[in-house]
């Protein structure tokens, strides 16, 4: 075994120990509390949050995902896990130099005009550095932390502890398929070549949407664990949460198009519509500066759906809009739900009417009238949980997981912006005239074109 292999094995073993000790300790407390009939979910939720927050890294991304699925975790746990932030400690300058050398070779610095060794942003899987090309173009270099593959595998394995807790609590949903989807997407996020392809795909898909900017990829300065893209200047999205309504709505329309256009025309979604993945770009200077669009920055969590899945989204929408129950049932079947009794369909419709509510309502409104950001979907999730408890575990199809996460996340962005828009008309502008065969051709053509772009 080489020194490198030994180090990776040691790193994974250490990660197993830390995750297992922290999560396992909380698991024991939860099991004990339930054995003796003590209601201490609030205390244990805080302990679990502290355990995961201290670990940083990929397990936090999984925990945050679980917090958006109704009944994946008890309400107290979901609330606590939603507060986690991806703020892993940054790598130091000396370490960055070694990592860059490992990705681009010993002469890596000569391939840039400038390179700031201090990160501009740090997250759960890597950090971003500002740089310039030899021609002076501003660049964003996303550098993965070392040995993240071992960390991901360790975290996914130990995450089974959380699922074993869930299974003992008489759950309303079966998350076995969801776990496969989470693992597949998280492993995919480690492949920066794949992310480069996704960035190129989004640049192609959104080329005709002036409200949204996508950075170009510098493939010659990228690797499996280093992604270099053009730097897009902008301000944090939440900077505008107290701007005038016209400005907030302009940003909201750009966000809507950035998410729904790729999905409705190509079957592709951005599965992590988090505030940190967008900035707001402006035209003009000084007092004349006017926000006129958004920059889409991160392409790690992208899901390409088979066109039939998008057809299911359209069928469910049309079925709910026109009261066509057979079309609603067909949509759920298309997504992969099994054992669809009338009672189960009624329960699923509670959640569907919440997610689809704004786009079924032909008027100017907020995304959720009268609901505070931290309570978005809470009431509906509780109703679903209560009803499903009486019906027995329902297996959540794997393709549903990131669609649900993205819908809740996108709704949260609109809620924080306090945008007031006609979501019904915006949606119908994107999805109107949907044709399954046409989308199939468009998706195949886009993926083929991106492959050619990446090859050249």
N, C-alpha and C positions, 0 to 999 in steps of 0.2 A: 504494500500500500504506500502510495506517495505521500509526502508531507501535506500536499494540498488536499488529498482525499482524507487523510487523517484529521486535518483541521475541519473539514466539512462535516465529517462524522462527529467530531467533538462538538461542533456548533449545534448540530441537530440534537444531539443528546442533551446538551445544556438547555436548549429550547424546550424539549420535551419535559425536562425536569421543572423548569420555571412555570410553563403553562399547566402542567399536571398538578403541581403543588398549589398554585393559586386557584385554578378552577376546581380542582378536586376538593380543596378545603371548603369552598363555598358549597359544592355539591353535597358534601357530608352534612353540613349545617342544614341545608334545605331538607335532605332526607330525614334528619333527626327531628326537625321541627314538625314535619308532616306526620311522622310516626307517633309523636306525642300530642298531635292535635293543636300545635301552637301556630297562630297566624302571624308570621313574621316576614312576609314577602317584602315589605318595604326595607327592612334591615338587611335582608339577604340580597336584595337588588342592589343596594348601595355597596355591599361587600363585593358582589360580582363585578360591578362597574369599576371599583377600585382595582380589582385583580387584573381586569383586562386593560384598563387604562395604564397601569404600570408596565405592561408588556409592550405596548405600542404595536406597530407592525400589522401584518395581514389579518390576524384574528379580530382586530378591531373593525376591519371592513366587513367581515362576516357578521359580527355582532350587530353592526348598524343595519345591515341588510335584513337580518331576522326581525329587527324592531319594526319593520314596515309591513310584515305579513300578519294578518289577523290570526290571533291565537298561537302564533309561533312561540311566543313567550308570554307569561302573565303580564297584565298591564303595567305593574310596578317595574318589571324588568325592562319592558319595552321603553317606558319613559326614561329610565336611567341610562339605558344604552344609547338612546338618541342624543345624549349629551356628550358622548365621546367625541374627541377631536383627533384627527390624524396629524399629530405634531411630534413625530419621531425626532430625537435629537440629531442635529446635522453632523455630517462627517467633517473633520478638521482638514485644513489646507494640505498637510502632508499626506493624509489619507486620500484626498481627492486626486492629488498628483499620481499616486500609485494606481488608483482605480482608472484614471484616464489613460495611463500608460498601458494598463492591462487591456483596454478596449481598442486603442488606436495605435499602440506602439510607443517606443521610447521617445520618438520625435514628435509626439502628439501636439506639443505647444506650437511648433512651427507651422501647423496647419490652420492656426487661428491668427487673426490680427491681434485680438486681445481675448483674455479669458479671466473672469473674476472667480477666484478660488472660494470666495465667500458665497454661500448659496443665496439666491433670491427668494426661494421658497423650499420648504421641506414637508414631506408627506409620509405616508405609511410605507411605501415601497422604494422611494428614491427622493432625490432632491434636484432642483433646477438651478442652473448657473447661467448668468448672462455672459455673452461672448460676442465677438464680431468675426466675420469672415475675413479672408485676406483682402477682399474687395471693400471691406468696411460695412457690410450689411449686418444689422443687429440679429443676434441668434439667441435661442433658448436651448440649453443643453440639459436634457433630463438624464441624470446618472443614477442607475440603480444601486441601492445599498448592497454590500457584499453578502453572498451566501443567502440571498432571499429565497431561493428555491427550497433550501433546507428548512428555512423558517416557515414557509407556506405549508410544506408537507407535515411538519411537526404540528403546526396549528390546526390543520384540517383533521389530523388524526386525533388530537386531544379534544377537538370540538365535539367529537362523539360523546364526550362526557356530558356536555350540555344537552345533546339530543337524548341521552339516556334519562336525564332528569325529566325532560319533556314527556317522554313516553310513559313515565311513572305517574304523571299527573293527569291521567285520563284525558288525553288531548282531543280536541275537536278536529284537528287536521293531522294528516300523516305527511311528514316532511321528508320522507326517504328520497323521492324524486328531486325535491328541492335541493337536497344536500349534494346530489350529483351535479346539478346545474351550478351551484355555488362553487364547487371544486373546479369544474371545467373553466368557468369564467375567471376565477382567481389565478389559476395556472396560466391562462392565456395572457393575463395582465403582465406576467413576467417576461413575455416575449416582445421586446421592443421592435423587432422587425415586423411583427404582426401589427403592432400599434402604428408603425410608419405606414403600413398598407391601409389601415383604417383611416388615418389622417388624409392620405391621398384620395381615398374613397369619398370622404366628406367634402374635400375640396372640389371633387368632380360633381357630386350630387348637388351641392349648394352654389355652384358657379352662377346660377341665374337668380339667386336670392341676394339682392344688394344689402339687405339689413344684417347679413351674417358674414363674418370674415373667418377664414380658416388658414392657418399658417402653412407655408410650403415646407416640404421635408428635404433636408440635405443628407441624402443617402450616403454620400462619400464621407460624411462625418458621423455616421451612425453605426451601431453594431447591435448584437442581441440584447445588450444591457446599457446601451447609450443611444438616445434618440435626440437628434439635433434638428430643430425646426426654426423657421423665421420667428423673430420676436415681434409680437403684436402689442402695440402700446394701448393701454386702456386703464380705466379705474375699476375698483372693486364694485360689483353689482350692488351690494348693500349700501354703497355710498349714496345711491339715489332713492333709497326707501322713503325719504322725506321730501323728495323733489315734487314739483307741481304734477298734477294728474296727467297732463298731456305728455310730459316726459316719461312718467312711469308707464303709461299705456304704450308709448312708442317702444320702450324696452320690452314690455310684455308681448307685443306683436312679434318682435324679432325673436324672442324666446320661443313663442308658439311655432313660428315657421321653422326655426332651427331644429325643433324636435319632430314636428308632425310631417314636414315635407319629405325628409328621407324615409320616414316610416310608410307614409301613404303612397309614395311613388316607387320605392326600392325595397321596402321591407326591412329597413335598418333602423335600430334605435340606439340612442345614447343612453346607456343604462345607469348613469350616475349624474343626473342633473343637479349637481351640488353647486352652491354659490361660488366656490373656489375654482370651478372649471370654466367660468365665464368672466370676461371683463367688458366694460362698456366703452366703446370708442366714440370719439367726438370729432366734429369738424369745427373749424374756426378757432379763434384764440381769445383769451381773456374773457370779457363779458359777453362776447359774441360766440363763445364756445357752446355748441349745441350737441347733445348726445344724439347720434343718428343710427346706432346699431350696436351689435355685440360681437365680441371675439370668442370663438369656441377654442378652448386651449388643450383639453385632455381627451385622448382617444383610447385609453386603456380598456374601458368597460363598454365595449360595443357588441351588440348582438344582431346577427343577420338571421332573420326569420324566414322559414319557407313561406312562399306567397299565400299558401292556404291559411296560415295563421293570421295574416292581415285580413284575409277574407272573413275569418271568424270575427275579428274586431268590427268589421263593417256590418256583418250579419247581426251581431249583438246590438249594435247601435240602431240599425233599422228596425229590428224586432222590438226594442224598448220604445222607440219613437212612435211606432205604429201599432203597438199592442199585439204583435204577431208572435205568439208564444212558440210556435213551431220553429220559427227562425232563431229565436233565443236559444232553444234547446240545441238546434243544429250548431250554433256558435260554440256552446260549451262542449259538445261532442268533438268539434273540430279541434279545440284546444287540448283535448285529451282527458276531460273529466269522465269518470266511469260511474255506473250505478245511479243514473239521474232519475230519482223519484220526483214526484211533484213537490214534495216537501223540500227536498234538497234544492230544486230549481228556485223555489221561493226564497230560500236563504241566500243562494248565490246572487239573486237579483237585488238583495239589500245592498251588497257591496257594489254590484254593477251600477245600480242607480246612483250611488254616491260618486263613483269614479266618472260616470258618464253624465251626471247631473248638469254641469255647466254647459255641455255641448248639446243637451236636449232642450235647453231653455232659450228661446229666441228673444233675448232682451239683453241690454247692457247690465252687467252685474259683476260682482267680485267672484272669485273662484269658489268661495264658500261663504255666503252672506252670514255675518254675525259670528263667525268662528275665529278664534285666536290662533295664531300660527302653531303654538304648541299643542293644540287640541284638534288639529286637522285629522279627520277620520276616526277620532276616538269613539264617538257615539255609535257610529256604524260598525266599527270593529267589535264593540261590546255586544251589539245586537246579533252579529254573525256568530260570535263565540257562544253566546247563550243558546241560540237556536241549534247550532251544530252539536253541542253537547248532548242534545236529546236524540240526534240522528246517528251518532257514532262517527269515528274518524273518517275524514274525507281526504283522499290522496290528492295533493296539489301537483298538477302536471308541471314538469320542469320548465317548459317554455313560458309558463305563466309567471314564473318567479320574477324575472327582470322587467317584464312588462308592468307588473304590479308595482315593483319598486320604483320604476321610472315615473309612472303616473302619479304616485304619492309624492315623490321628490319634486316633480315639476309643479304639482299643485302647491307645494310648500313655498316654492319660489314666487309664484303668482300671489300667494297670500301675503308674503313678506313685502312684496312690491305694492300691495293694495291696488293692483291694476283693476280697472273697471272697463270691461270689454264685452263685445257680443261674441262669446265663445262658440255659440251655435254657428254663426256665419263664418267665423274663422275656420272652424272644423270642416264645414261643407265646402269651403273654397279649396281645401287641401284634398278631401276625400271624394268630392263630387265626381260622378261618372266613373267610379272605380271599376276596373275590369281586370279580372284575375289573370287572363292570358297576357294582357298588355304589361301588367306588372311583372310577370314571369320573364318576359322578354327584356324589360328594362333592367331588372335586377341582374340577369345573366350578362347583358351587355356592359353594365357598369363594372361588374366584377372582372370581366374579361379585359376591359380597358385599363383598369387599375393594375392588373397583372402585367400588361404591356408597359405601362408607365414605370412600374418598379423594375422591370427587366432592363429598361433603357436608361 
